[in-house]
Amino acid sequence: MARILFLLLTLVVGGLSAVLTASMQNAEATSLLGRKLSTPDIAPEARARMEAQLATAVQVFETNREDADALIWVGRRTGYLYRFREAIGIFTDGIKRHPTDARFYRHRGHRYLTIREIDLAIADFEKAVTLIAGQPDQVEPDGQPNARNTPTSTLHSNIYYHLALGYYIKKDFSRAADNWRKARDVVRNADNLVAASNWLYLSLRRAGKADEAAAVLLPIDARLDVIENGSYHSLLLMYKGERTPEEVLKGAGEGASGTSARYGVSAWYLINGKRREAQQLWATILGGEDWPSFGHLAAEAEAR
């Protein structure tokens, strides 16, 4: 199956076959601390499902190679299998085919973040911002749907959100805050509110804008109908004093949401003068295998 998928992907990207061959041989990223990052394991059942989804996406694209949506799904499905450099190659091909489609820059930028090419990610998101100027927003369908099968983000919100993360990793907290504010304000649902507000609050605090940060917390309460961003919701309640760090950490599970919770608590410790406690949490995060998550990336930036 893996060999078949590789051959199909080679057909998809045409002239990028050499790039894809190289990426298959070297699928790692290098952390901001200089550590080689091995491709995470995927449970056999999940891998089989995702490989089947990728094969279907390739078949759909093969029926119409001018279909930008189809090519985006090939790239997204490839990324879900942790084949990030292949995904970047596919989105690069998409940019050549559809140079004014902001979605290809948005998704390639996301994967540049994943492999720690932060400057390239920021450049892609800034380009995407210029392409969406004056254009209507659109719901971004989920590749891995939440419990209600309800998408909670849009193209515009995701561009601003990921651009903000790039600036946050660079410790340009004012620019990060400006973009997370935009990400928060373009979509009116609880999940987008808590996700963007969490990072916006931290960025403003670290930019020395405590009053603006306090205002971010005003619409946050325990009754928000959050579908998938429960860790961010809990963190915001902690910032308001309605949860303790211990409660948030106790409720943190595994995977990206748990890593986000641990990073959020560490950032809270940091901005409140508890650097030792923050460092202990960074060490815990960096000792885990969830390196594609944004919480892990942010912990790397802190520990440099």
Residue pairs with C-beta under 8 A, 6 or more apart in sequence:
1 48
1 51
1 55
2 51
4 55
5 51
5 54
5 55
5 58
6 20
6 24
8 55
8 58
8 59
8 62
9 20
9 58
9 74
9 78
9 86
9 90
10 17
10 20
10 21
11 58
11 62
12 58
12 61
12 62
12 71
12 74
12 90
12 93
13 19
13 20
13 89
13 90
13 93
14 93
15 93
16 89
16 90
16 92
16 93
19 85
19 89
20 86
20 89
23 83
23 85
23 86
23 89
24 83
24 86
26 85
27 39
27 82
27 83
27 84
27 85
28 36
28 37
28 38
28 39
29 37
29 84
29 114
29 115
29 116
29 291
30 36
30 37
30 116
31 37
31 116
31 291
31 300
32 116
32 169
32 297
32 300
32 301
32 304
33 286
33 300
33 303
33 304
37 291
39 82
39 83
40 82
40 289
40 290
40 291
40 292
41 289
42 50
42 81
42 82
47 81
50 77
50 80
50 81
51 81
53 77
53 80
54 74
54 77
54 78
54 80
54 81
57 70
57 73
57 74
57 76
57 77
58 74
60 67
60 70
60 73
61 67
61 70
61 71
61 73
61 74
63 70
64 70
65 71
66 97
68 94
68 97
68 98
68 101
68 103
68 104
71 90
71 93
71 94
71 97
71 98
72 91
72 94
72 103
72 104
72 107
73 143
74 90
75 87
75 90
75 91
75 94
75 104
75 107
75 108
76 87
76 107
76 143
77 143
78 86
78 87
78 90
79 87
79 107
79 110
79 111
79 114
80 143
80 144
82 292
84 111
84 114
84 115
84 292
85 111
85 115
87 107
87 108
87 111
88 108
88 111
88 112
88 115
91 104
91 105
91 107
91 108
91 111
92 108
94 101
94 104
94 108
95 101
95 104
95 105
95 108
98 104
100 131
101 131
102 127
102 128
102 131
102 132
102 135
102 155
102 159
103 155
105 124
105 125
105 127
105 128
105 131
106 124
106 125
106 128
106 155
106 158
106 159
106 162
108 124
109 120
109 121
109 122
109 123
109 124
109 125
109 128
109 162
109 163
109 166
110 121
110 158
110 162
112 118
112 120
112 121
112 124
113 121
113 162
113 165
113 166
113 169
113 294
113 297
114 292
114 297
116 297
116 300
118 166
118 169
118 170
121 162
121 166
122 163
122 166
122 167
122 170
125 159
125 162
125 163
125 166
126 163
128 159
128 163
129 159
129 160
129 163
132 155
132 156
132 159
137 154
137 155
137 156
137 157
137 186
137 187
138 154
138 155
139 151
139 153
139 154
140 151
140 153
140 154
140 155
140 158
141 151
142 149
142 151
145 151
146 152
146 227
146 228
147 227
147 228
148 227
150 227
152 187
152 189
152 191
152 192
152 227
152 228
152 229
153 161
153 187
153 191
153 192
154 186
154 187
156 182
156 183
156 186
156 187
157 183
157 184
157 186
157 187
157 192
157 196
158 183
160 179
160 180
160 182
160 183
160 186
161 179
161 180
161 183
161 195
161 196
161 199
163 179
164 175
164 176
164 177
164 178
164 179
164 180
164 183
164 199
164 200
164 203
165 176
165 199
165 294
165 297
165 298
167 173
167 175
167 176
167 179
168 176
168 199
168 202
168 203
168 298
168 301
169 297
169 298
169 301
171 206
171 301
173 203
173 204
173 206
173 207
174 203
174 207
176 199
176 203
177 200
177 203
177 204
177 207
177 209
177 212
180 196
180 197
180 199
180 200
180 203
181 196
181 200
183 192
183 196
184 192
184 193
184 196
184 197
184 200
190 224
190 225
190 226
190 227
190 229
190 233
191 226
191 227
191 228
191 229
193 219
193 220
193 224
194 220
194 224
194 226
194 229
194 232
194 233
194 236
195 229
195 232
197 216
197 217
197 219
197 220
197 232
197 236
198 232
198 235
198 236
198 264
200 213
200 216
201 213
201 216
201 217
201 236
201 239
202 264
202 267
202 268
202 271
204 210
204 212
204 213
204 216
205 213
205 271
206 267
206 271
217 236
217 239
217 240
220 233
220 236
220 237
220 240
222 237
222 242
224 233
226 232
226 233
229 257
230 257
231 248
231 252
231 257
231 258
231 260
231 261
231 264
232 260
232 264
234 243
234 247
234 248
234 251
234 261
235 248
235 260
235 261
235 264
235 265
235 268
237 243
238 244
238 245
238 247
238 248
238 264
238 265
238 268
239 268
245 265
245 268
245 269
248 261
248 264
248 265
249 261
249 262
249 265
251 261
252 258
252 261
252 262
254 290
255 290
255 293
256 290
256 292
256 293
256 294
256 295
258 290
259 285
259 288
259 290
259 293
259 294
259 295
259 296
259 299
260 293
260 294
260 295
261 295
262 281
262 284
262 285
262 295
263 281
263 285
263 294
263 295
263 296
263 298
263 299
264 295
265 281
266 277
266 278
266 279
266 281
266 282
266 285
266 299
266 302
267 278
267 298
267 302
269 275
269 277
269 278
269 281
270 278
270 302
278 302
279 303
281 299
282 299
282 302
282 303
283 303
285 295
285 296
285 299
286 296
286 299
286 300
286 303
288 296
290 296
291 297
